[in-house]
Amino acid sequence: MVVINKSLRISSSSHFQIIDITHDIVAILNEISKDNKISEGIVNIFTKHSTSSICVNENEKGLLLDFEKALKDIVKEKDDYKHDFIDNNAASHIRAFLLGSSETIPIVDGRLDLGTWQSIFFIELDGPRTNRTVDLTFIGEE
């Protein structure tokens, strides 16, 4: 069994931003495959920030705008949240809580086994921010 840990650094430019990181993860998988080819296994993608999320879905502009609208409809920006007395970002934490902090993707024949329309997204919920960290743990067999 092979276990390889890598990280991505991500910067956002707005308060809410959906960033497609699929190509970054594929590039890292290809890079590590030079020395330790993982032909079968998984990669876990985990954000180390409680006001961001990792999600898998379709990268279609209208759908991404719909996703943002739905999140804002479900969790109001201001609503007498107790956490806002500390650092005024309770809505971002609540949205991240609902979305989750990680995804695990199968690796089959040395490639991410995503569906035809699926992409992997880092979702910024409290930006803009610099140096967000996403940890990648590749586990598999050569």
Backbone as JSON Lines, residues from 0, in Angstrom:
{"i":0,"aa":"M","n":[0.85,-1.18,0.0],"ca":[0.0,0.0,0.0],"c":[0.89,1.24,0.0]}
{"i":1,"aa":"V","n":[0.45,2.25,-0.75],"ca":[1.15,3.53,-0.85],"c":[0.25,4.61,-0.24]}
{"i":2,"aa":"V","n":[0.83,5.45,0.63],"ca":[0.12,6.61,1.18],"c":[0.99,7.83,0.92]}
{"i":3,"aa":"I","n":[0.42,8.82,0.24],"ca":[1.17,10.03,-0.1],"c":[0.33,11.23,0.3]}
{"i":4,"aa":"N","n":[0.93,12.14,1.04],"ca":[0.26,13.37,1.47],"c":[0.8,14.56,0.7]}
{"i":5,"aa":"K","n":[-0.1,15.37,0.18],"ca":[0.24,16.6,-0.52],"c":[-0.72,17.69,-0.07]}
{"i":6,"aa":"S","n":[-0.38,18.94,-0.39],"ca":[-1.27,20.06,-0.05],"c":[-1.42,20.99,-1.24]}
{"i":7,"aa":"L","n":[-2.56,21.63,-1.29],"ca":[-2.81,22.71,-2.23],"c":[-2.94,24.0,-1.44]}
{"i":8,"aa":"R","n":[-2.45,25.09,-1.98],"ca":[-2.67,26.42,-1.41],"c":[-3.63,27.14,-2.33]}
{"i":9,"aa":"I","n":[-4.67,27.71,-1.74],"ca":[-5.71,28.35,-2.54],"c":[-5.96,29.74,-1.98]}
{"i":10,"aa":"S","n":[-6.08,30.71,-2.88],"ca":[-6.47,32.06,-2.51],"c":[-7.79,32.38,-3.2]}
{"i":11,"aa":"S","n":[-8.64,33.1,-2.49],"ca":[-9.93,33.5,-3.05],"c":[-9.96,35.01,-3.22]}
{"i":12,"aa":"S","n":[-10.86,35.47,-4.09],"ca":[-10.92,36.9,-4.37],"c":[-12.25,37.54,-3.99]}
{"i":13,"aa":"S","n":[-13.18,36.73,-3.45],"ca":[-14.46,37.29,-3.03],"c":[-14.99,36.56,-1.79]}
{"i":14,"aa":"H","n":[-16.04,37.11,-1.2],"ca":[-16.59,36.55,0.03],"c":[-17.08,35.12,-0.19]}
{"i":15,"aa":"F","n":[-17.81,34.9,-1.28],"ca":[-18.27,33.56,-1.66],"c":[-17.67,33.26,-3.02]}
{"i":16,"aa":"Q","n":[-16.98,32.12,-3.12],"ca":[-16.36,31.77,-4.4],"c":[-16.26,30.27,-4.52]}
{"i":17,"aa":"I","n":[-16.64,29.76,-5.68],"ca":[-16.51,28.34,-5.97],"c":[-15.34,28.18,-6.92]}
{"i":18,"aa":"I","n":[-14.33,27.45,-6.48],"ca":[-13.08,27.31,-7.23],"c":[-12.91,25.85,-7.63]}
{"i":19,"aa":"D","n":[-12.84,25.6,-8.92],"ca":[-12.65,24.24,-9.44],"c":[-11.18,23.85,-9.23]}
{"i":20,"aa":"I","n":[-10.95,22.82,-8.43],"ca":[-9.58,22.37,-8.14],"c":[-9.29,21.01,-8.76]}
{"i":21,"aa":"T","n":[-10.18,20.54,-9.63],"ca":[-10.01,19.23,-10.25],"c":[-8.67,19.11,-10.96]}
{"i":22,"aa":"H","n":[-8.35,20.09,-11.8],"ca":[-7.11,20.02,-12.59],"c":[-5.87,20.03,-11.69]}
{"i":23,"aa":"D","n":[-5.93,20.76,-10.58],"ca":[-4.81,20.78,-9.63],"c":[-4.58,19.39,-9.03]}
{"i":24,"aa":"I","n":[-5.67,18.71,-8.69],"ca":[-5.56,17.38,-8.08],"c":[-5.07,16.37,-9.12]}
{"i":25,"aa":"V","n":[-5.58,16.47,-10.35],"ca":[-5.11,15.59,-11.42],"c":[-3.61,15.8,-11.65]}
{"i":26,"aa":"A","n":[-3.16,17.05,-11.65],"ca":[-1.73,17.34,-11.85],"c":[-0.89,16.73,-10.74]}
{"i":27,"aa":"I","n":[-1.35,16.81,-9.51],"ca":[-0.61,16.21,-8.4],"c":[-0.6,14.69,-8.53]}
{"i":28,"aa":"L","n":[-1.74,14.1,-8.87],"ca":[-1.79,12.65,-9.07],"c":[-0.82,12.23,-10.17]}
{"i":29,"aa":"N","n":[-0.78,12.97,-11.27],"ca":[0.16,12.66,-12.36],"c":[1.61,12.81,-11.9]}
{"i":30,"aa":"E","n":[1.88,13.84,-11.08],"ca":[3.23,14.08,-10.57],"c":[3.69,12.93,-9.68]}
{"i":31,"aa":"I","n":[2.83,12.51,-8.75],"ca":[3.25,11.44,-7.84],"c":[3.3,10.1,-8.55]}
{"i":32,"aa":"S","n":[2.57,9.97,-9.65],"ca":[2.57,8.72,-10.4],"c":[3.91,8.45,-11.06]}
{"i":33,"aa":"K","n":[4.73,9.48,-11.24],"ca":[6.05,9.28,-11.83],"c":[6.89,8.36,-10.96]}
{"i":34,"aa":"D","n":[6.78,8.52,-9.63],"ca":[7.58,7.71,-8.7],"c":[6.77,6.58,-8.06]}
{"i":35,"aa":"N","n":[5.56,6.88,-7.67],"ca":[4.72,5.93,-6.94],"c":[3.37,5.82,-7.61]}
{"i":36,"aa":"K","n":[3.31,5.16,-8.72],"ca":[2.05,5.1,-9.47],"c":[0.97,4.44,-8.62]}
{"i":37,"aa":"I","n":[-0.1,5.18,-8.42],"ca":[-1.27,4.62,-7.76],"c":[-2.26,4.27,-8.86]}
{"i":38,"aa":"S","n":[-2.4,2.97,-9.1],"ca":[-3.32,2.57,-10.16],"c":[-4.74,2.38,-9.63]}
{"i":39,"aa":"E","n":[-4.85,1.95,-8.38],"ca":[-6.16,1.73,-7.76],"c":[-6.1,2.28,-6.34]}
{"i":40,"aa":"G","n":[-7.12,3.05,-5.95],"ca":[-7.13,3.57,-4.59],"c":[-8.13,4.69,-4.43]}
{"i":41,"aa":"I","n":[-7.78,5.62,-3.55],"ca":[-8.63,6.78,-3.28],"c":[-7.77,8.0,-3.01]}
{"i":42,"aa":"V","n":[-8.39,9.16,-3.16],"ca":[-7.78,10.39,-2.67],"c":[-8.83,11.07,-1.8]}
{"i":43,"aa":"N","n":[-8.4,11.47,-0.61],"ca":[-9.25,12.25,0.27],"c":[-8.82,13.7,0.15]}
{"i":44,"aa":"I","n":[-9.78,14.59,-0.08],"ca":[-9.54,16.02,-0.22],"c":[-10.19,16.69,0.97]}
{"i":45,"aa":"F","n":[-9.39,17.4,1.79],"ca":[-9.87,17.94,3.07],"c":[-9.44,19.39,3.22]}
{"i":46,"aa":"T","n":[-10.4,20.29,3.45],"ca":[-10.06,21.68,3.72],"c":[-9.81,21.86,5.22]}
{"i":47,"aa":"K","n":[-8.77,22.6,5.54],"ca":[-8.38,22.79,6.94],"c":[-8.98,24.07,7.53]}
{"i":48,"aa":"H","n":[-10.08,24.53,6.96],"ca":[-10.67,25.8,7.4],"c":[-12.16,25.62,7.64]}
{"i":49,"aa":"S","n":[-12.65,26.13,8.75],"ca":[-14.05,25.92,9.13],"c":[-15.02,26.88,8.46]}
{"i":50,"aa":"T","n":[-14.53,27.72,7.56],"ca":[-15.42,28.57,6.76],"c":[-15.17,28.32,5.27]}
{"i":51,"aa":"S","n":[-14.87,27.09,4.94],"ca":[-14.75,26.68,3.54],"c":[-15.25,25.25,3.44]}
{"i":52,"aa":"S","n":[-15.37,24.77,2.21],"ca":[-15.92,23.44,2.0],"c":[-15.29,22.8,0.77]}
{"i":53,"aa":"I","n":[-15.41,21.48,0.69],"ca":[-15.04,20.72,-0.5],"c":[-16.3,20.0,-0.97]}
{"i":54,"aa":"C","n":[-16.63,20.16,-2.25],"ca":[-17.83,19.53,-2.81],"c":[-17.54,19.0,-4.21]}
{"i":55,"aa":"V","n":[-18.33,18.03,-4.62],"ca":[-18.28,17.5,-5.98],"c":[-19.62,17.8,-6.64]}
{"i":56,"aa":"N","n":[-19.55,18.39,-7.83],"ca":[-20.77,18.64,-8.59],"c":[-20.38,19.05,-10.0]}
{"i":57,"aa":"E","n":[-21.35,19.48,-10.77],"ca":[-21.12,19.87,-12.16],"c":[-20.62,21.31,-12.23]}
{"i":58,"aa":"N","n":[-19.66,21.55,-13.1],"ca":[-19.11,22.89,-13.28],"c":[-19.83,23.59,-14.44]}
{"i":59,"aa":"E","n":[-21.05,24.0,-14.15],"ca":[-21.85,24.74,-15.12],"c":[-22.2,26.07,-14.48]}
{"i":60,"aa":"K","n":[-21.9,27.18,-15.18],"ca":[-22.01,28.51,-14.59],"c":[-23.37,28.78,-13.94]}
{"i":61,"aa":"G","n":[-24.46,28.48,-14.64],"ca":[-25.79,28.71,-14.08],"c":[-26.05,27.9,-12.82]}
{"i":62,"aa":"L","n":[-25.61,26.65,-12.83],"ca":[-25.79,25.8,-11.66],"c":[-24.99,26.33,-10.46]}
{"i":63,"aa":"L","n":[-23.78,26.81,-10.71],"ca":[-22.96,27.35,-9.62],"c":[-23.6,28.61,-9.03]}
{"i":64,"aa":"L","n":[-24.2,29.43,-9.88],"ca":[-24.92,30.61,-9.38],"c":[-26.16,30.18,-8.58]}
{"i":65,"aa":"D","n":[-26.85,29.14,-9.06],"ca":[-28.0,28.61,-8.34],"c":[-27.59,28.07,-6.97]}
{"i":66,"aa":"F","n":[-26.44,27.41,-6.93],"ca":[-25.93,26.85,-5.68],"c":[-25.67,27.97,-4.67]}
{"i":67,"aa":"E","n":[-25.04,29.04,-5.13],"ca":[-24.78,30.2,-4.24],"c":[-26.09,30.78,-3.73]}
{"i":68,"aa":"K","n":[-27.05,30.97,-4.62],"ca":[-28.35,31.52,-4.22],"c":[-29.04,30.63,-3.19]}
{"i":69,"aa":"A","n":[-29.03,29.33,-3.44],"ca":[-29.68,28.39,-2.52],"c":[-29.03,28.43,-1.14]}
{"i":70,"aa":"L","n":[-27.71,28.47,-1.09],"ca":[-27.03,28.55,0.2],"c":[-27.4,29.82,0.96]}
{"i":71,"aa":"K","n":[-27.46,30.94,0.22],"ca":[-27.81,32.21,0.86],"c":[-29.27,32.24,1.28]}
{"i":72,"aa":"D","n":[-30.14,31.53,0.56],"ca":[-31.54,31.43,0.97],"c":[-31.7,30.57,2.22]}
{"i":73,"aa":"I","n":[-30.94,29.5,2.3],"ca":[-31.03,28.58,3.44],"c":[-30.45,29.2,4.7]}
{"i":74,"aa":"V","n":[-29.3,29.86,4.56],"ca":[-28.62,30.47,5.72],"c":[-28.48,31.96,5.45]}
{"i":75,"aa":"K","n":[-29.29,32.76,6.14],"ca":[-29.24,34.22,5.98],"c":[-27.88,34.75,6.44]}
{"i":76,"aa":"E","n":[-27.43,35.81,5.82],"ca":[-26.14,36.41,6.18],"c":[-26.17,36.96,7.61]}
{"i":77,"aa":"K","n":[-27.24,37.6,7.99],"ca":[-27.37,38.17,9.34],"c":[-28.67,37.67,9.96]}
{"i":78,"aa":"D","n":[-28.58,37.09,11.17],"ca":[-29.78,36.56,11.79],"c":[-29.57,36.34,13.29]}
{"i":79,"aa":"D","n":[-29.08,37.32,13.98],"ca":[-28.9,37.24,15.44],"c":[-28.12,35.99,15.86]}
{"i":80,"aa":"Y","n":[-27.12,35.64,15.05],"ca":[-26.27,34.49,15.37],"c":[-25.38,34.83,16.56]}
{"i":81,"aa":"K","n":[-25.29,33.94,17.51],"ca":[-24.45,34.17,18.7],"c":[-22.97,34.29,18.34]}
{"i":82,"aa":"H","n":[-22.52,33.51,17.35],"ca":[-21.11,33.55,16.96],"c":[-20.7,34.9,16.37]}
{"i":83,"aa":"D","n":[-21.66,35.65,15.83],"ca":[-21.32,36.95,15.25],"c":[-20.78,37.93,16.28]}
{"i":84,"aa":"F","n":[-21.05,37.69,17.55],"ca":[-20.49,38.55,18.59],"c":[-18.98,38.34,18.75]}
{"i":85,"aa":"I","n":[-18.48,37.2,18.24],"ca":[-17.05,36.9,18.33],"c":[-16.32,37.42,17.1]}
{"i":86,"aa":"D","n":[-16.73,36.99,15.9],"ca":[-16.0,37.46,14.71],"c":[-16.86,37.68,13.48]}
{"i":87,"aa":"N","n":[-18.17,37.79,13.65],"ca":[-19.08,38.25,12.61],"c":[-19.09,37.4,11.35]}
{"i":88,"aa":"N","n":[-18.91,36.09,11.49],"ca":[-18.96,35.22,10.31],"c":[-19.71,33.91,10.57]}
{"i":89,"aa":"A","n":[-20.71,33.98,11.41],"ca":[-21.48,32.77,11.75],"c":[-22.11,32.13,10.52]}
{"i":90,"aa":"A","n":[-22.64,32.94,9.6],"ca":[-23.28,32.37,8.41],"c":[-22.29,31.52,7.62]}
{"i":91,"aa":"S","n":[-21.05,31.97,7.53],"ca":[-20.02,31.2,6.81],"c":[-19.77,29.85,7.49]}
{"i":92,"aa":"H","n":[-19.69,29.86,8.8],"ca":[-19.49,28.6,9.54],"c":[-20.68,27.66,9.36]}
{"i":93,"aa":"I","n":[-21.89,28.19,9.41],"ca":[-23.08,27.35,9.29],"c":[-23.15,26.74,7.89]}
{"i":94,"aa":"R","n":[-22.86,27.53,6.86],"ca":[-22.86,27.01,5.5],"c":[-21.82,25.91,5.33]}
{"i":95,"aa":"A","n":[-20.64,26.11,5.9],"ca":[-19.59,25.08,5.82],"c":[-20.01,23.82,6.56]}
{"i":96,"aa":"F","n":[-20.67,23.98,7.68],"ca":[-21.17,22.85,8.46],"c":[-22.13,22.01,7.63]}
{"i":97,"aa":"L","n":[-22.99,22.67,6.87],"ca":[-23.97,21.97,6.03],"c":[-23.32,21.28,4.84]}
{"i":98,"aa":"L","n":[-22.27,21.89,4.29],"ca":[-21.64,21.35,3.08],"c":[-20.61,20.27,3.36]}
{"i":99,"aa":"G","n":[-19.85,20.41,4.41],"ca":[-18.83,19.42,4.74],"c":[-17.43,19.85,4.34]}
{"i":100,"aa":"S","n":[-16.46,19.23,4.95],"ca":[-15.07,19.65,4.78],"c":[-14.23,18.73,3.91]}
{"i":101,"aa":"S","n":[-14.81,17.62,3.42],"ca":[-13.99,16.71,2.64],"c":[-14.82,15.9,1.65]}
{"i":102,"aa":"E","n":[-14.1,15.34,0.68],"ca":[-14.66,14.4,-0.29],"c":[-13.6,13.32,-0.51]}
{"i":103,"aa":"T","n":[-14.03,12.12,-0.79],"ca":[-13.13,11.03,-1.14],"c":[-13.5,10.53,-2.53]}
{"i":104,"aa":"I","n":[-12.5,10.51,-3.41],"ca":[-12.72,10.16,-4.81],"c":[-11.94,8.88,-5.12]}
{"i":105,"aa":"P","n":[-12.57,7.92,-5.8],"ca":[-11.84,6.71,-6.21],"c":[-10.8,7.03,-7.28]}
{"i":106,"aa":"I","n":[-9.72,6.25,-7.26],"ca":[-8.72,6.27,-8.32],"c":[-8.79,4.91,-9.0]}
{"i":107,"aa":"V","n":[-9.06,4.91,-10.31],"ca":[-9.17,3.68,-11.09],"c":[-8.27,3.82,-12.31]}
{"i":108,"aa":"D","n":[-7.42,2.82,-12.52],"ca":[-6.47,2.86,-13.64],"c":[-5.63,4.13,-13.63]}
{"i":109,"aa":"G","n":[-5.25,4.6,-12.43],"ca":[-4.38,5.77,-12.31],"c":[-5.04,7.11,-12.52]}
{"i":110,"aa":"R","n":[-6.37,7.14,-12.6],"ca":[-7.1,8.39,-12.84],"c":[-8.2,8.58,-11.81]}
{"i":111,"aa":"L","n":[-8.56,9.84,-11.58],"ca":[-9.71,10.12,-10.73],"c":[-10.95,9.56,-11.42]}
{"i":112,"aa":"D","n":[-11.74,8.8,-10.69],"ca":[-12.92,8.15,-11.26],"c":[-14.16,9.01,-11.0]}
{"i":113,"aa":"L","n":[-14.15,10.21,-11.59],"ca":[-15.28,11.12,-11.48],"c":[-16.29,10.82,-12.58]}
{"i":114,"aa":"G","n":[-17.52,11.18,-12.35],"ca":[-18.54,11.06,-13.37],"c":[-18.28,12.06,-14.49]}
{"i":115,"aa":"T","n":[-18.95,11.86,-15.6],"ca":[-18.73,12.68,-16.8],"c":[-18.77,14.17,-16.52]}
{"i":116,"aa":"W","n":[-19.72,14.62,-15.71],"ca":[-19.9,16.06,-15.49],"c":[-19.37,16.51,-14.14]}
{"i":117,"aa":"Q","n":[-18.72,15.64,-13.38],"ca":[-18.3,16.01,-12.04],"c":[-16.96,16.72,-12.0]}
{"i":118,"aa":"S","n":[-16.9,17.72,-11.13],"ca":[-15.66,18.43,-10.82],"c":[-15.55,18.52,-9.3]}
{"i":119,"aa":"I","n":[-14.34,18.78,-8.83],"ca":[-14.08,18.93,-7.4],"c":[-13.9,20.42,-7.12]}
{"i":120,"aa":"F","n":[-14.64,20.92,-6.14],"ca":[-14.63,22.35,-5.84],"c":[-14.16,22.65,-4.42]}
{"i":121,"aa":"F","n":[-13.36,23.69,-4.3],"ca":[-13.1,24.35,-3.02],"c":[-14.1,25.5,-2.97]}
{"i":122,"aa":"I","n":[-14.87,25.57,-1.9],"ca":[-15.87,26.63,-1.78],"c":[-15.46,27.57,-0.65]}
{"i":123,"aa":"E","n":[-15.16,28.78,-1.04],"ca":[-14.82,29.85,-0.08],"c":[-16.11,30.46,0.42]}
{"i":124,"aa":"L","n":[-16.26,30.5,1.73],"ca":[-17.47,31.03,2.34],"c":[-17.23,32.27,3.19]}
{"i":125,"aa":"D","n":[-15.96,32.69,3.31],"ca":[-15.62,33.82,4.18],"c":[-14.39,34.55,3.66]}
{"i":126,"aa":"G","n":[-14.4,34.84,2.38],"ca":[-13.24,35.47,1.76],"c":[-13.4,36.97,1.66]}
{"i":127,"aa":"P","n":[-12.49,37.56,0.94],"ca":[-11.35,36.91,0.29],"c":[-10.29,36.49,1.3]}
{"i":128,"aa":"R","n":[-9.6,35.42,0.98],"ca":[-8.56,34.88,1.85],"c":[-7.36,34.44,1.01]}
{"i":129,"aa":"T","n":[-6.21,34.45,1.63],"ca":[-5.01,33.93,0.98],"c":[-4.51,32.72,1.77]}
{"i":130,"aa":"N","n":[-3.8,31.87,1.08],"ca":[-3.16,30.71,1.7],"c":[-4.11,29.76,2.43]}
{"i":131,"aa":"R","n":[-5.25,29.49,1.84],"ca":[-6.1,28.43,2.35],"c":[-5.39,27.11,2.05]}
{"i":132,"aa":"T","n":[-5.5,26.14,2.93],"ca":[-4.82,24.86,2.76],"c":[-5.83,23.74,2.56]}
{"i":133,"aa":"V","n":[-5.6,22.99,1.5],"ca":[-6.39,21.78,1.24],"c":[-5.41,20.61,1.24]}
{"i":134,"aa":"D","n":[-5.63,19.66,2.15],"ca":[-4.77,18.49,2.23],"c":[-5.32,17.37,1.35]}
{"i":135,"aa":"L","n":[-4.41,16.72,0.65],"ca":[-4.74,15.58,-0.21],"c":[-4.03,14.35,0.34]}
{"i":136,"aa":"T","n":[-4.77,13.29,0.58],"ca":[-4.18,12.03,1.01],"c":[-4.52,10.98,-0.02]}
{"i":137,"aa":"F","n":[-3.49,10.54,-0.73],"ca":[-3.64,9.5,-1.75],"c":[-3.31,8.17,-1.11]}
{"i":138,"aa":"I","n":[-4.2,7.21,-1.22],"ca":[-4.0,5.89,-0.66],"c":[-4.31,4.88,-1.75]}
{"i":139,"aa":"G","n":[-3.37,3.98,-2.0],"ca":[-3.66,3.01,-3.04],"c":[-2.58,1.97,-3.26]}
{"i":140,"aa":"E","n":[-2.77,1.25,-4.32],"ca":[-1.85,0.19,-4.73],"c":[-1.21,0.56,-6.05]}
{"i":141,"aa":"E","n":[0.03,0.12,-6.19],"ca":[0.75,0.36,-7.46],"c":[0.26,-0.59,-8.52]}
